Amino acid sequence: MKKRFLILLLAPLFINAQTTEENNEVKAEVEKQEINVITEKCISGNCMNGQGTMQYQTGVYEGSWKGGLRDGQGKYTWTNNDVYDGQWSHDQRHGLGVYVWHDGSKYVGNYSFGIRSGYGIYYYTNGNIYEGTWQDNLKHGIANFYHKESVNIGGKYLNNEYVSGTGINQENYKFKPATQ
């Protein structure tokens, strides 16, 4: 008798849990379908091979295409107003490019398959400038860090951290990159 009572008592919970799980699966499937509905659309030109403009869910790309991938010179403008203008290869930033964030900071330099790599200059919004090498999107190697009103020359960075070097502070260092 106790077993039947427990079964009758717990049956609605089991049925409700099963229904909730089925509803979650249906919701997940609907979300997947919604994501696949018009996430990109060629709005002008040739977005397979040539010059074209593609509307994405996150922004707009205008530039060169090869085999349906961004390849060559192109500009991507995100919906938050970040902008990358430069070289692309196999649908990734690759080669020389300029990335400007919506807050005004800017990177001018090399990319390797989507990441900052090699030589580049980063302009901070406060007027400071980092000029040097990058690895995996991090400051890495020999670099100069220019403070807005002075300069610190000869530094070495490892994984975004300044580790050593000699500093020279002066207001008008003639080799300082131009303010962008």
C-alpha positions, 0 to 999 in steps of 0.5 A: 500500500505504501509503495502505491501511495508513493508511486501515486504521490511521485508520479506527477513529479516524474511526469513534470520533470520529463515534460520540462526536460522535453521542453528544454530540448525543444527550446534548445532546438528552436534556439539552434534554428534561430541562430541559423536563420539569416546569420549572414547575407551577401548584400552587394557584389560577389561574396564568393570570388571578388569584391562584395559586402556581407552582413553578419549578425555581429557586423558588416564586412566589405572587401575581397572574397576567395572561395566564399571566405574573406581573403585579401584587403577588407574592412569589418565593422562590428555592431559595437563600432569596433573596426578592423581594416586590413589583410585577410586570409582564409576568413581571418585577420592575417597580415598588416591591419589596423584595429580600432576599438569603439573606445578609441584605442588602436592597434596598427601592425601584424596579425597571424590568423586572427591574433596580433603577432609580430611587430605592432603599435598599440595606441592607448586612449590615455595617450600612451603608446606601446611599440614592439613585438606581439605573440598570441595577442600579448606584448612579448619581446623587445619594445618601447613603451611611450608615456604620454609626456615621456618615454621608457626605452629598451624594455623587454616584455614576456606574456604582457608583463614588463620584465627588464630594460633601461629607461630613458625619460624625456619629453620630446624623443624624436623617434616616438611614433606619431600620435594617431 
